[in-house]
């Protein structure tokens, strides 16, 4: 019997900003199903951005845009040898990776300069827009690896 195509689940927009991107951030930050805690953190971070006189949704989109990778590497096994094959990153995965990297780098930030997670998140957004910060380093590292393994691009299929 053939496998049927699995339908991709659609993320519902969040309550306040009616944005799917904000909802995805909330879902990524959520731990143990505690969605209200995650919502409060994200909304507090976006309110902090609004307090600075910026448009929070534009800042968020710009940050995700600047962190999203164009290429990544995938391990392929060809004739008993593993090759790191560079592949182009498509839409959904691009946003998923950038959200993951921004949240992870915000979590890694030290508690010395920022005390709460929402402050760390705001700082990470601002760093991403200025093309610096941990998430941008991660993107550049991924691009560097893809560039280094460009010789194996013919193994792509």
PLY file of the C-alpha trace (Angstrom):
ply
format ascii 1.0
element vertex 157
property float x
property float y
property float z
element edge 156
property int vertex1
property int vertex2
end_header
0.00 0.00 0.00
1.27 3.47 -0.88
1.84 6.08 1.78
-0.49 9.01 1.54
0.83 12.58 1.64
0.86 13.93 5.17
-0.83 17.29 5.61
1.42 19.92 7.21
-0.20 21.44 10.26
-0.89 25.15 10.02
0.16 27.35 12.95
-2.70 29.59 14.07
-1.87 33.30 14.42
-1.34 34.59 17.97
-4.00 36.49 19.92
-2.43 39.93 20.23
-0.53 40.60 16.99
-2.48 38.16 14.75
0.87 37.00 13.39
1.90 33.43 12.57
5.57 34.34 13.14
4.87 35.49 16.72
2.88 32.28 17.30
5.83 30.21 16.07
8.15 32.05 18.46
5.75 31.39 21.34
5.58 27.69 20.45
9.39 27.46 20.21
9.88 29.08 23.64
7.13 27.04 25.31
8.39 24.39 27.76
6.24 21.52 29.08
3.09 22.90 27.42
3.10 26.10 29.47
1.93 28.33 26.68
0.80 31.29 28.79
4.30 31.58 30.28
5.81 31.58 26.79
3.21 34.09 25.56
3.98 36.43 28.45
7.72 36.29 27.70
7.30 37.00 23.98
4.70 39.74 24.48
6.87 41.39 27.16
9.83 41.34 24.73
7.69 42.84 21.96
6.35 45.48 24.37
9.93 46.39 25.27
10.64 46.94 21.57
7.47 49.03 21.25
8.57 51.11 24.26
11.75 51.97 22.34
9.55 53.47 19.63
10.04 50.66 17.11
7.45 48.50 15.35
7.79 45.09 17.09
6.50 43.01 14.15
8.86 44.69 11.68
11.81 44.18 14.05
10.85 40.52 14.52
10.50 39.88 10.77
13.75 41.70 10.02
15.60 39.68 12.68
14.27 36.37 11.35
15.09 37.46 7.79
18.69 38.35 8.64
19.33 35.12 10.57
17.75 32.74 8.04
20.36 30.67 6.16
20.52 30.32 2.39
22.42 27.03 2.38
23.03 24.21 4.82
24.83 20.87 4.71
23.24 17.45 4.80
25.11 14.19 5.33
24.76 11.83 2.37
26.15 8.32 2.23
27.64 7.49 -1.17
29.49 4.23 -1.70
30.45 3.65 1.91
31.65 7.21 2.50
29.77 10.05 4.16
29.79 13.41 2.39
28.58 16.74 3.68
26.51 17.90 0.73
25.48 21.57 0.58
21.78 22.07 -0.18
19.62 25.16 -0.59
17.30 25.93 2.35
13.65 26.43 1.39
10.98 28.68 2.94
9.49 26.83 5.92
12.81 25.38 7.07
14.50 28.76 6.69
12.15 30.38 9.21
12.19 27.34 11.51
16.01 27.39 11.67
16.23 31.13 12.24
13.62 31.04 15.03
15.43 28.11 16.65
18.81 29.86 16.47
17.48 33.17 17.86
15.77 31.44 20.81
18.81 29.24 21.57
21.23 32.16 21.46
18.92 34.22 23.67
18.89 31.36 26.19
22.70 31.18 26.14
23.17 34.88 26.92
24.75 35.59 30.29
22.70 36.78 33.26
25.17 39.55 34.05
23.89 42.14 31.58
20.30 40.91 31.17
18.32 39.45 34.03
15.12 38.25 32.40
14.57 36.16 29.29
12.51 38.83 27.54
15.45 41.28 27.82
17.74 38.62 26.32
15.27 38.07 23.50
15.08 41.79 22.71
18.89 42.02 22.74
19.11 39.04 20.37
16.57 40.62 17.98
18.54 43.87 17.94
21.85 42.04 17.43
20.34 40.03 14.56
19.24 43.23 12.82
22.72 44.75 13.28
24.22 41.56 11.78
25.97 40.50 14.96
25.24 38.13 17.83
25.25 34.39 18.37
22.45 33.56 15.90
24.24 35.40 13.08
27.47 33.52 13.94
25.52 30.27 13.64
24.21 31.29 10.20
27.67 32.33 9.01
29.15 29.07 10.29
26.52 27.09 8.36
27.26 29.08 5.20
31.00 28.56 5.69
30.55 24.79 5.99
28.35 24.71 2.88
30.95 26.74 0.98
33.78 24.44 2.12
31.89 21.36 0.91
30.84 22.84 -2.42
32.91 20.16 -4.18
30.34 17.54 -3.13
27.36 19.47 -4.52
27.05 16.95 -7.37
25.87 14.33 -4.83
22.69 16.34 -4.35
19.51 14.55 -5.44
0 1
1 2
2 3
3 4
4 5
5 6
6 7
7 8
8 9
9 10
10 11
11 12
12 13
13 14
14 15
15 16
16 17
17 18
18 19
19 20
20 21
21 22
22 23
23 24
24 25
25 26
26 27
27 28
28 29
29 30
30 31
31 32
32 33
33 34
34 35
35 36
36 37
37 38
38 39
39 40
40 41
41 42
42 43
43 44
44 45
45 46
46 47
47 48
48 49
49 50
50 51
51 52
52 53
53 54
54 55
55 56
56 57
57 58
58 59
59 60
60 61
61 62
62 63
63 64
64 65
65 66
66 67
67 68
68 69
69 70
70 71
71 72
72 73
73 74
74 75
75 76
76 77
77 78
78 79
79 80
80 81
81 82
82 83
83 84
84 85
85 86
86 87
87 88
88 89
89 90
90 91
91 92
92 93
93 94
94 95
95 96
96 97
97 98
98 99
99 100
100 101
101 102
102 103
103 104
104 105
105 106
106 107
107 108
108 109
109 110
110 111
111 112
112 113
113 114
114 115
115 116
116 117
117 118
118 119
119 120
120 121
121 122
122 123
123 124
124 125
125 126
126 127
127 128
128 129
129 130
130 131
131 132
132 133
133 134
134 135
135 136
136 137
137 138
138 139
139 140
140 141
141 142
142 143
143 144
144 145
145 146
146 147
147 148
148 149
149 150
150 151
151 152
152 153
153 154
154 155
155 156
